[in-house]
Amino acid sequence: MKTVRDALTVALAAVVPLASTPQVAMADCCGQTYRLECQTVYDEQQVTSYRMEQETVYDQVQVTRQVPVWETQQRERRFMVSKPVTETSTREERFTVMKPVYETQMRDASYDVVRTVAETSTREERFVVQKQVWETAEREEQFTVMRPVVETVQTQRRSTVMRPVTTMATQVVDQGCMVNQVTMFQPAPTRRGLTWMAASPTVDPTTGIAVVQRPGLVWANTTPPAQAVVQQVWKPNLVAQQVPVTTMVAQEVVEQVPVQVQRQVAETCVRKVPVQVCRTVNEEQIRQVPVTTYKQVVERVPQQVEVKVCKMVPEEHVRQIPVTTCKWVQEERVEKFDVRVCKMVAQQETIQQPRVVCKQVPVTQTIRVPRTIVMKVPIVEQPCCGG
């Protein structure tokens, strides 16, 4: 299929250059001028392509399956049962009871009373006070002042001046032209890119099932058809000419220029500055401060209080208590029950398993392949150079 598609592409592409093929004029040694014309000739060729066909084949396969078979079996189950046995008896219990006995007693409840007594007195207190005293004095201060002095000085200034100088120079000029060469066919390079692929049947290599490939763009190698190309070549014709050339030459010029220079002269000055000085003087002072003193005085107050006291006297008692005792006695029992058991039995069967087989059927087609022929057609007849 790919061979047929490529051949059809070449046939369609060959029709386009036929209308736009350039005509090239050529001349032989005798002065005869010819025109090149391109003609397309179609040759018939037999092309064999292969078509993919699918066929479903059924194979006889022996399959062994496990079939479940249910059976009912009778089994015995033994288990232990505990029965309660109750017994009643009497036991004697002795216990002690505490009885309260109240008595009246006298208790000393005397307490202390605290009173605060205030006393006032005077004491002498000495303290120091800081007082500020201001005094005025003079001090000398020296400082430096920078005064400007302007002077005129002659200096040399060098500058570069560009002056034009004209000279004659020999220059070679190419006065050639473009010349056409013989037409040739240039094959286009093979490129890899996106190509449209139509829907086609194919076989899945994993499952072996025939599937249809969806149409879409795929990455593939494509070869464009060959194109007729006319090459133009430059024919040189070198001619020498005298051309004036103007160049700029640098020349150095020296000039005397007056320049004013300013310099700073240092001058020392002295001045008197008044300064106020603050001194701190300590002064002792005396003052009378009243002081109040508080004293604690304790007084004893006697007091007797009647108190009832409770005492617990033990007393022993005896009583009869019935006691019930329960004992557990174990007894073995047997119970029958039915159980359904599943057994897997092997069973062989013959089944038909489908399988897809792909075949390639040859298909012969006749296509026409274009071929371009270049012919020389005379334009003007001229006598031969030898006649």
C-alpha positions in Angstrom: 0.0 0.0 0.0 2.8 2.4 0.7 4.4 1.8 -2.7 1.2 2.6 -4.5 0.7 5.8 -2.4 4.2 7.0 -3.0 3.9 6.4 -6.8 0.6 8.3 -6.9 2.1 11.2 -5.0 5.0 11.4 -7.5 2.5 11.4 -10.4 0.4 14.3 -9.0 3.5 16.3 -8.1 5.0 16.0 -11.6 2.1 17.8 -13.2 2.8 21.1 -11.4 6.4 21.7 -12.7 5.2 21.2 -16.3 3.3 24.6 -16.4 6.0 26.5 -14.5 9.1 24.9 -16.1 11.5 27.8 -17.1 12.9 27.9 -20.6 16.7 28.3 -20.9 18.4 29.6 -24.0 21.7 27.9 -25.1 24.0 28.5 -28.0 26.5 26.2 -29.6 29.8 27.0 -31.4 28.0 27.6 -34.7 25.8 30.4 -33.3 22.6 28.3 -33.3 20.3 29.2 -30.3 18.2 26.5 -28.7 15.4 26.6 -26.1 15.1 23.9 -23.5 11.6 22.5 -23.1 10.4 19.9 -20.6 7.9 17.2 -21.5 6.3 14.7 -19.2 6.0 11.1 -20.4 4.0 8.5 -18.4 5.2 4.9 -18.2 2.9 2.1 -17.1 4.2 -0.2 -14.3 2.7 -3.2 -12.5 2.7 -2.7 -8.8 1.9 -5.5 -6.3 0.5 -4.5 -2.9 -0.7 -6.6 0.0 -4.0 -6.3 1.7 -4.6 -7.5 5.3 -7.5 -9.9 5.8 -8.7 -11.4 9.0 -10.3 -14.8 9.6 -11.7 -16.4 12.7 -10.6 -20.0 13.4 -12.1 -22.2 16.2 -9.9 -24.7 18.0 -11.1 -27.7 20.0 -9.7 -27.4 23.5 -10.0 -29.9 26.4 -10.8 -28.1 29.6 -10.9 -29.6 33.1 -13.2 -27.9 35.6 -13.7 -28.4 39.3 -17.5 -29.1 40.0 -18.7 -28.7 43.7 -20.6 -31.8 45.1 -22.4 -31.3 48.4 -22.8 -34.3 50.9 -24.6 -34.5 54.3 -22.6 -36.1 57.2 -23.7 -36.8 60.8 -21.2 -36.0 63.6 -21.1 -36.2 67.4 -20.2 -33.3 69.6 -19.2 -33.8 73.3 -19.3 -31.0 75.9 -19.3 -30.6 79.7 -22.3 -29.1 81.6 -22.0 -27.7 85.2 -25.0 -28.2 87.6 -25.4 -26.2 90.9 -25.8 -28.1 94.2 -27.0 -26.0 97.2 -26.2 -26.8 101.0 -27.5 -24.9 104.0 -25.5 -24.7 107.4 -25.4 -22.4 110.6 -22.4 -20.6 112.0 -21.9 -18.6 115.2 -20.6 -15.0 114.9 -19.3 -12.9 117.8 -19.1 -9.1 117.5 -18.3 -6.1 119.8 -20.6 -3.1 120.1 -19.4 0.3 121.4 -21.8 2.1 123.8 -21.4 5.8 124.5 -21.1 7.0 128.2 -21.3 10.8 129.0 -19.4 12.6 131.9 -19.3 16.3 133.0 -15.9 17.9 133.6 -14.5 21.5 134.3 -11.9 22.8 131.7 -9.7 25.9 132.1 -10.5 28.4 129.3 -8.4 31.4 130.4 -7.2 33.7 127.6 -4.7 36.7 127.1 -5.8 40.2 125.9 -3.2 42.4 124.1 -3.5 46.3 124.2 -1.5 48.8 122.3 0.0 51.8 124.2 1.2 54.9 122.2 4.2 57.1 123.4 5.3 60.4 121.7 8.9 61.8 121.7 11.1 64.3 119.7 14.5 63.5 118.0 17.1 65.7 116.2 17.9 64.9 112.5 20.9 66.3 110.6 20.9 66.4 106.7 23.0 67.9 103.9 21.6 70.2 101.2 23.3 70.7 97.8 23.3 74.4 96.6 24.4 75.6 93.1 26.9 78.6 92.8 27.4 80.2 89.3 30.7 81.9 88.4 31.7 83.8 85.1 35.2 83.3 83.6 37.0 84.0 80.3 39.1 81.5 78.2 41.1 82.0 75.0 40.1 80.0 71.9 42.4 79.7 68.8 41.0 78.7 65.4 42.3 78.6 61.8 40.7 80.5 58.9 41.3 79.5 55.2 41.4 82.7 53.0 41.4 82.4 49.1 44.2 83.9 47.0 43.7 84.2 43.2 46.8 84.1 40.8 47.0 84.1 36.9 49.3 81.5 35.4 50.2 80.8 31.6 49.7 77.1 30.7 50.2 75.2 27.4 47.1 73.5 26.0 47.7 70.8 23.4 44.9 69.8 20.9 44.6 67.5 17.9 43.1 68.8 14.7 41.9 66.5 11.9 42.8 67.9 8.4 41.7 66.2 5.1 44.3 64.8 2.7 43.3 63.5 -0.8 45.3 60.7 -2.6 44.6 58.5 -5.7 44.1 54.8 -5.1 43.6 51.8 -7.5 40.3 50.0 -7.0 39.2 46.7 -8.7 35.5 46.7 -9.6 33.6 43.5 -10.5 31.3 44.3 -13.4 30.1 40.7 -14.0 26.6 39.3 -14.4 24.5 36.3 -13.6 24.6 33.4 -16.1 22.0 30.5 -16.2 23.2 26.9 -16.2 21.5 23.8 -17.6 18.3 22.7 -15.8 18.8 19.8 -13.4 16.5 17.8 -11.1 17.4 18.0 -7.5 16.0 15.3 -5.2 14.3 16.6 -2.0 15.8 15.3 1.3 13.8 12.8 3.4 12.1 14.5 6.3 10.4 13.2 9.4 7.2 14.9 10.5 3.5 14.5 11.0 1.7 12.6 8.3 -2.0 11.8 7.9 -2.7 8.1 8.1 -6.1 6.7 7.1 -8.0 4.0 9.0 -6.5 0.6 8.5 -7.0 -2.9 10.1 -4.3 -4.3 12.3 -3.7 -7.0 14.9 -3.1 -6.4 18.6 0.2 -8.2 19.5 -0.9 -8.8 23.1 -4.4 -10.4 22.6 -4.1 -11.4 18.9 -7.5 -9.8 18.2 -8.1 -7.8 15.0 -8.7 -4.1 15.7 -9.1 -1.1 13.5 -6.5 1.6 13.7 -8.1 5.1 14.0 -7.2 7.7 11.4 -4.9 10.5 12.6 -1.5 12.2 12.5 1.6 10.0 13.0 5.3 10.6 12.9 6.7 9.1 9.7 9.5 9.7 7.1 8.2 11.6 4.0 10.1 12.1 0.7 8.9 15.1 -1.4 9.1 14.6 -5.3 12.1 15.9 -7.2 11.9 19.4 -8.5 13.4 21.0 -11.6 15.9 23.7 -10.6 17.7 26.3 -12.8 21.0 27.4 -11.2 22.3 30.9 -11.8 26.1 31.4 -11.5 27.9 34.8 -11.2 30.4 35.4 -14.1 33.1 37.8 -12.8 34.6 40.7 -14.9 37.3 42.6 -12.9 38.1 46.2 -14.0 40.8 48.4 -12.4 39.9 52.1 -11.7 41.7 55.1 -10.2 39.5 56.4 -7.3 40.3 59.6 -5.2 40.5 58.7 -1.5 40.2 61.5 1.2 41.6 60.7 4.6 41.7 62.7 7.8 45.2 63.3 9.2 45.6 64.2 12.8 47.9 67.3 13.6 48.9 68.4 17.1 48.6 72.3 17.9 50.1 74.0 21.0 48.5 77.2 22.5 49.4 79.5 25.4 46.2 79.9 27.6 46.0 82.1 30.7 44.5 80.3 33.7 43.4 81.7 37.0 44.5 79.5 40.0 42.9 79.9 43.4 44.7 78.6 46.5 43.8 78.7 50.2 46.1 80.4 52.8 45.7 79.3 56.4 45.5 82.2 59.1 45.4 81.6 62.8 43.1 83.8 64.9 42.6 84.2 68.8 39.4 85.2 70.6 38.2 85.3 74.2 35.0 83.5 75.0 33.0 84.1 78.3 32.2 80.8 80.1 29.8 80.3 83.1 30.9 77.6 85.6 28.5 76.0 88.0 29.8 74.7 91.4 27.8 72.6 94.0 28.3 73.6 97.7 27.2 71.2 100.6 25.4 72.9 103.5 24.4 71.0 106.7 21.0 71.7 108.3 19.3 70.4 111.6 15.5 69.8 112.1 13.3 68.4 114.9 11.2 65.3 114.0 8.3 64.0 116.2 8.3 60.2 116.7 5.4 58.1 118.0 6.2 54.7 119.6 3.6 51.9 120.1 4.1 49.2 122.8 2.1 45.9 123.2 0.8 45.2 126.8 -0.5 41.6 127.5 -3.3 41.0 130.2 -4.5 37.5 131.5 -8.2 36.9 131.8 -9.2 33.7 133.9 -12.3 31.6 132.9 -13.7 28.0 133.8 -16.0 26.1 131.4 -18.1 22.9 131.9 -17.5 20.3 129.2 -19.5 17.0 128.6 -17.1 14.1 127.7 -18.4 11.0 125.8 -16.6 7.7 126.4 -17.2 4.5 124.3 -17.5 1.3 126.3 -17.1 -2.0 124.4 -19.8 -4.8 124.8 -19.6 -8.3 123.3 -22.6 -10.0 121.5 -23.2 -13.5 120.0 -25.6 -14.3 117.0 -26.4 -17.3 114.8 -26.1 -16.8 111.0 -27.4 -19.3 108.4 -24.9 -19.9 105.5 -25.9 -21.3 102.1 -23.1 -23.0 100.1 -23.4 -23.7 96.3 -21.2 -26.3 94.6 -20.9 -26.9 90.9 -20.9 -30.5 89.6 -19.7 -31.2 86.0 -21.6 -33.7 83.7 -20.6 -34.8 80.2 -23.2 -34.8 77.4 -23.2 -36.1 73.8 -25.1 -34.2 71.0 -25.5 -35.3 67.3 -25.7 -32.8 64.4 -25.7 -32.8 60.6 -22.9 -31.1 58.6 -22.9 -30.3 54.8 -19.5 -31.0 53.2 -18.5 -29.6 49.8 -16.1 -31.7 47.7 -14.6 -30.6 44.3 -14.8 -33.2 41.6 -12.8 -32.8 38.3 -14.9 -32.9 35.1 -13.5 -32.6 31.6 -15.3 -30.7 28.8 -14.5 -29.9 25.2 -14.9 -26.2 24.2 -14.3 -24.2 21.0 -11.8 -21.4 21.5 -11.9 -18.6 18.8 -8.6 -17.3 17.3 -8.1 -14.5 14.7 -5.7 -15.3 11.9 -4.3 -12.4 9.7 -3.5 -13.1 6.1 -1.9 -10.9 3.5 -3.6 -11.2 0.0 -1.5 -9.8 -2.9 -3.3 -7.2 -5.1 -1.8 -6.2 -8.5 -2.4 -2.7 -9.8 -1.3 -0.8 -12.9 0.0 2.8 -12.3 1.4 5.5 -14.5 4.8 6.9 -13.4 5.7 10.3 -14.8 9.1 10.9 -16.3 10.4 14.4 -17.5 12.3 14.7 -20.8 14.3 17.9 -21.7 14.3 18.7 -25.4 16.4 21.3 -27.4 14.2 23.4 -29.8 16.1 25.8 -32.2 15.0 29.4 -32.0 16.9 31.2 -34.9 18.8 29.5 -37.6 22.3 31.0 -38.3 25.0 29.9 -40.7 27.7 27.8 -39.3 31.0 29.4 -38.4 32.9 27.2 -40.9 30.7 28.0 -44.0 
